[in-house]
Amino acid sequence: MSDADYRADLRDNQANWDDRASVHMTSNFYDVDHLVADVTQITTTVQHDYAVLKPWLPQETVANLDLLHLQCHIGTDTLSWQRLGATHVTGLDFSPQSLTYAREIAARANAEITYVQGDARFASDQIQSLFDVIVTSMGTITWLPELTTWARSIAQLLKTGGTFMIRDDHPFLNALDFDSLVVHADYFNDGALTYEQDGSYTDHSAHRIQHTTNHNWNHDFQEITTALRAAGLTIEFLGEYPRTEWPALPDLVQREGWYELPATAPRIPLTFALVVKKMVQ
């Protein structure tokens, strides 16, 4: 399919995420006021991302490295990367309302961050800088209809020797329809999953989303890894984990900052991580 075939779906998603941004800004889940006030605070998501990413970085730190955060939403994680010492930090998102809040948060936190509106698949069309590190995390690529252009853009934006990391919901969760331990949905990307939802994943969000139509695309490991390799990137690490940051399935239990399956349930992956490099040509 051409990008034109996806445009209506992507317009629906953008309107939905503009609504979500306003809901998320006042949620306990994001706790923006506390994040801004406490200059030492790093979001839970970035803490988990950094644990995966650090072993693959020079001196195991993002300090003094130029960093791009794709699908940054309201910028709480982007701010955290800046606080960890990354330089020339840039965040990109397709939702203009999300970026309005991201800029507000950065200003309140006295953080120098550049925000750019755009589709993550075509980030290199919007951004001319090159980066040592590119990150994207949790609930991101399911909003992209295809990954070939996404991977190509990442390769174009990475400096030689640079590192890209994605950590996200495991694609197997789509086959479970994020509903139970029974397989009753497609694993492979055979088109958009379209649904109506007037709430979000944050607290106090029910019935607050006006643009309720969502379109998601599941991306299995074959698709993800093939796209990255075809873009000339080298896969250094693949991890699968039986835990996540949010209640992705019923009956998950909270333990030490994670949601995990009960001890009596079969152990299945809930999240994954990939680290890739742009090697010397």
C-alpha positions in Angstrom: 0.0 0.0 0.0 1.1 3.6 -0.6 1.3 6.2 2.1 -1.8 7.8 0.7 -3.8 4.7 1.6 -2.8 5.2 5.2 -3.6 8.9 5.5 -7.1 8.7 6.7 -6.1 6.2 9.4 -3.2 8.4 10.5 -5.4 11.4 10.7 -7.7 9.5 13.0 -4.7 8.5 15.2 -3.4 12.0 15.3 -6.7 13.4 16.5 -6.9 10.7 19.1 -3.4 11.5 20.4 -4.1 15.2 20.5 -7.0 14.3 22.8 -4.9 11.9 24.9 -2.2 14.6 25.4 -4.6 16.8 27.2 -5.8 13.9 29.4 -2.2 12.7 30.1 -0.9 16.1 31.1 -3.2 16.1 34.2 -2.9 12.4 35.0 -1.2 10.8 38.1 0.4 8.4 35.6 2.6 11.1 34.1 2.7 13.3 37.3 4.1 16.2 35.3 4.3 18.7 38.2 6.5 16.3 40.3 8.7 15.5 37.4 9.3 19.2 36.6 9.9 20.1 40.3 12.4 17.3 41.0 15.4 17.7 38.8 16.8 14.3 39.8 13.7 12.4 38.7 14.0 10.1 35.7 10.8 8.4 34.4 10.3 4.7 35.0 10.3 4.0 31.3 13.6 5.7 30.8 15.1 3.9 33.8 14.2 0.6 32.1 15.3 1.8 28.7 18.7 2.9 30.0 19.3 -0.4 31.7 19.0 -2.1 28.3 20.9 0.6 26.4 23.9 1.4 28.6 26.0 -1.7 27.9 26.1 -0.8 24.2 27.2 2.8 24.6 30.7 4.3 24.9 31.6 4.5 28.6 28.0 3.1 29.2 26.5 6.5 29.3 24.4 8.9 27.1 26.4 11.8 28.6 27.7 14.1 25.9 26.0 12.2 23.2 23.5 13.7 20.7 20.1 12.0 21.1 16.9 11.7 19.2 13.7 10.4 20.8 11.1 9.2 18.3 7.4 9.3 19.1 8.1 11.3 22.2 4.5 12.2 23.1 4.4 15.0 25.8 8.2 14.7 26.3 8.5 13.4 29.9 10.9 10.7 28.7 12.7 13.1 26.5 13.3 15.4 29.5 14.7 12.3 31.3 17.2 11.6 28.6 18.3 15.3 28.8 18.7 15.0 32.5 20.9 11.9 32.1 23.3 14.1 30.2 22.4 13.7 26.6 23.2 16.7 24.5 21.4 18.3 21.5 18.3 16.3 22.5 15.5 16.3 20.0 12.0 14.8 20.3 9.7 14.0 17.4 6.0 13.3 17.4 3.1 13.4 15.0 0.7 15.1 17.5 0.9 18.9 17.6 -1.0 19.0 20.9 1.5 16.6 22.4 4.4 18.8 21.3 2.7 21.9 22.7 2.8 20.2 26.1 6.3 18.8 25.6 7.6 22.3 25.0 5.8 23.6 28.0 7.3 20.9 30.2 10.8 21.6 28.9 10.4 25.3 29.5 9.2 24.7 33.1 12.1 22.4 33.7 14.6 24.8 32.1 15.7 22.1 29.7 17.0 22.8 26.3 15.2 20.3 24.0 14.2 20.7 20.4 10.8 19.3 19.4 9.8 18.6 15.8 6.4 17.5 14.4 6.4 14.6 12.0 5.8 11.0 11.2 8.5 8.8 12.7 8.7 6.9 9.4 10.0 10.1 7.7 11.9 11.7 10.5 14.9 12.2 8.3 12.8 14.5 6.1 12.2 16.8 9.0 15.5 16.7 10.8 18.9 17.5 9.3 21.1 16.7 12.3 22.8 13.3 12.9 22.7 11.5 16.3 24.8 9.2 18.3 21.8 7.6 19.9 18.1 7.2 18.7 15.5 5.8 21.1 11.8 4.8 20.9 9.9 3.1 23.6 6.7 1.5 24.8 3.6 1.8 22.7 5.3 3.2 19.6 5.6 1.1 16.5 2.0 -0.2 16.7 1.0 3.2 15.5 3.1 2.9 12.3 1.5 1.1 9.4 4.8 -0.1 8.0 8.5 -0.2 9.1 10.6 -0.1 5.9 10.6 3.7 5.8 11.0 3.9 9.6 14.1 1.8 9.6 15.6 3.7 6.6 15.0 7.0 8.3 16.7 5.8 11.5 19.7 4.7 9.5 19.9 8.1 7.8 19.8 9.9 11.1 22.4 7.8 12.9 26.0 8.8 12.9 28.4 6.1 11.8 28.9 3.9 14.9 25.7 5.2 16.4 23.2 3.2 18.4 19.4 2.7 18.0 17.3 1.1 20.7 13.6 0.2 20.8 11.8 -1.3 23.8 8.1 -2.0 23.3 5.2 -4.2 23.8 5.9 -7.8 22.6 4.1 -8.5 19.3 2.7 -11.7 20.8 0.4 -9.6 23.0 -1.5 -8.6 19.8 -2.4 -12.3 19.3 -3.8 -12.2 22.8 -5.7 -9.1 21.9 -4.3 -7.6 25.1 -7.2 -9.3 26.8 -6.4 -12.8 28.0 -4.0 -15.7 27.7 -6.1 -17.1 24.8 -4.9 -16.6 21.3 -7.8 -15.0 19.3 -6.3 -12.3 17.1 -3.7 -12.1 14.3 0.0 -12.2 15.1 1.1 -11.2 11.6 0.5 -7.7 10.2 -2.3 -8.3 7.8 -3.8 -4.8 8.0 -5.0 -2.3 10.6 -6.8 -3.3 13.8 -9.4 -0.6 14.1 -11.4 0.0 17.3 -13.2 2.7 19.2 -12.1 3.8 22.7 -13.1 6.9 24.7 -10.4 6.4 27.3 -6.6 6.0 27.5 -4.1 3.9 29.6 -3.9 6.6 32.3 -5.9 7.2 35.4 -9.2 9.2 35.2 -9.3 9.0 31.4 -12.6 7.1 30.8 -15.0 9.0 28.5 -12.6 11.9 28.1 -11.4 11.1 24.5 -13.5 12.8 21.9 -11.8 11.3 18.8 -12.3 7.7 19.6 -11.2 5.9 16.5 -7.8 4.1 16.7 -5.8 2.1 14.1 -3.0 -0.2 15.1 -0.6 -2.4 13.2 1.1 -5.4 14.7 4.8 -5.9 13.7 6.3 -9.3 14.3 10.0 -9.9 14.8 10.6 -11.0 11.2 9.2 -7.7 10.0 11.1 -5.5 12.5 14.4 -7.2 12.1 14.1 -7.4 8.3 13.4 -3.7 8.0 16.4 -2.8 10.2 18.8 -5.1 8.4 17.6 -3.9 5.0 18.3 -0.4 6.1 22.0 -1.4 6.6 21.8 -1.6 10.4 23.4 -4.4 12.4 21.4 -6.1 15.2 23.5 -6.4 18.3 20.9 -7.5 20.9 17.4 -8.9 21.2 15.8 -9.3 24.7 12.4 -10.6 25.7 11.0 -9.9 29.1 8.1 -11.3 31.2 7.2 -7.8 32.6 5.9 -4.4 31.4 5.2 -0.9 32.7 1.4 -1.1 32.3 -1.5 -3.6 32.8 -1.3 -5.0 29.3 -3.3 -8.1 30.3 -5.9 -8.7 33.0 -4.6 -10.1 36.3 -1.1 -8.7 36.0 0.4 -7.9 39.4 2.5 -4.9 40.3 6.0 -5.8 41.7 8.9 -3.5 42.1 7.8 -1.0 39.5 6.7 -3.6 36.9 3.5 -5.4 36.0 4.1 -9.2 35.9 2.0 -12.3 35.4 0.9 -14.1 38.6 3.1 -17.0 39.7 0.5 -19.5 38.6 0.4 -18.2 35.0 2.6 -19.5 32.2 5.7 -17.3 31.6 5.3 -15.4 28.3 7.1 -12.3 27.0 5.3 -9.0 27.6 8.0 -6.7 26.3 11.0 -6.9 24.0 14.1 -4.8 23.3 16.4 -4.5 20.3 19.7 -2.7 20.1 21.2 -2.0 16.6 24.3 -0.2 15.3 25.2 1.7 12.2 28.6 0.2 11.5 31.4 1.7 9.5 30.6 1.4 5.8 
